[in-house]
Amino acid sequence: MDDTREQRGVEELFSGGRLVAVPRKAGRRTRLLEHLATPFRGGRGVPEKEVNARLGRVHDDHAALRRYPVIGGQLTRTRDGAAYRRTA
């Protein structure tokens, strides 16, 4: 799948900048999680409060959106849960 088609697939999940659906299909969900994790690149830990604020801008259930990329391997969480970091 080319980048344009993948991006369009992710964009279709949003309306007015808000996420309206979390895909059930694993491949599409993975593309969404990659998209959501993109701002966390750079290797620095992002405090949980900031993660919640960023994800809360796109969906009311920021806790689920924070959890899914950790489970999917796009983000790691510090042992104490205070900060999140983008994986490779």
C-alpha positions in Angstrom: 0.0 0.0 0.0 1.4 3.4 -0.9 1.8 6.2 1.6 -1.0 8.3 0.1 -3.5 5.5 0.4 -2.3 4.7 4.0 -2.7 8.4 5.0 -6.1 8.6 3.4 -7.1 5.5 5.4 -6.1 7.1 8.6 -7.7 10.4 7.7 -11.0 8.7 7.1 -11.1 7.8 10.9 -11.2 11.6 11.8 -13.8 14.2 11.5 -13.1 17.8 12.4 -9.8 16.7 13.8 -11.4 14.3 16.2 -11.1 10.5 16.0 -14.5 9.0 15.4 -13.6 5.3 15.2 -10.9 2.9 16.3 -10.6 0.3 13.6 -11.2 -3.4 14.5 -8.9 -4.7 11.8 -5.4 -5.0 13.1 -3.6 -3.5 10.1 -5.7 -0.4 10.0 -5.5 0.0 13.8 -1.7 -0.3 13.6 -1.6 2.5 11.0 -3.8 4.6 13.3 -1.5 3.9 16.3 1.6 4.8 14.2 -0.2 8.1 13.3 -1.0 8.9 16.9 2.5 8.0 18.1 4.2 10.2 15.5 4.4 13.4 17.7 6.3 11.4 20.4 9.4 10.9 18.3 12.7 12.4 19.4 13.7 10.0 22.2 12.6 12.1 25.1 10.1 10.9 27.7 6.8 12.7 27.5 5.0 13.2 30.9 1.7 11.3 31.2 -0.2 14.6 31.7 1.1 15.9 28.3 0.3 12.6 26.6 -3.3 12.9 28.0 -3.6 16.4 26.8 -2.3 15.6 23.3 -4.6 12.5 22.9 -7.5 14.2 24.6 -7.5 16.7 21.7 -8.5 13.9 19.3 -10.7 11.6 21.5 -12.5 11.7 24.8 -11.0 8.4 25.9 -7.4 9.5 26.1 -6.6 6.6 28.5 -7.5 4.0 25.8 -5.6 5.9 23.2 -2.6 6.0 25.5 -2.9 2.3 26.3 -3.3 1.0 22.7 0.1 2.3 21.4 1.8 0.7 24.5 0.2 -2.6 23.8 0.9 -2.3 20.1 4.6 -1.4 20.7 4.6 2.1 19.3 5.2 3.7 22.7 6.9 2.5 25.9 6.0 3.6 29.4 8.3 4.1 32.3 8.1 1.6 35.1 6.3 4.2 37.3 3.9 5.2 34.4 5.0 8.8 34.7 6.3 9.2 31.1 6.0 7.7 27.6 8.5 7.4 24.8 8.3 6.5 21.1 9.8 3.2 20.1 12.0 2.9 17.1 
